Amino acid sequence: MPSKHTTPQSSKQRGQAKKLARTSSSRPRQVDAEDIHAISERLDMMLPEVMARIAAVEHVLIEKQVCSLDDLLKARQFINEQESF
């Protein structure tokens, strides 16, 4: 089992840690068009896979009689209503 005792940080290390904390919280990194494009491409690739997995889970839920198709349709309708607000 590892020791609970940690080595004390030097004042320089503490100062650097505080500087990093201040910098990251006070000035968030700028997101440029290239970053947004890269995120968009990743989402375009991931979304069909996520949708297929959701469909597979829904299929198993109905097959194992955990819920009915009507239950799933009501759940989707509820989500659509929540998104419209």
Secondary structure, 3 states (H helix, E strand, C coil): CCCCCCCCCCHHHHHHHHHHHHHHHHCCCCCCHHHHHHHHHHHHHHHHHHHHHHHHHHHHHHHCCCCCHHHHHHHHHHHHHHHCC
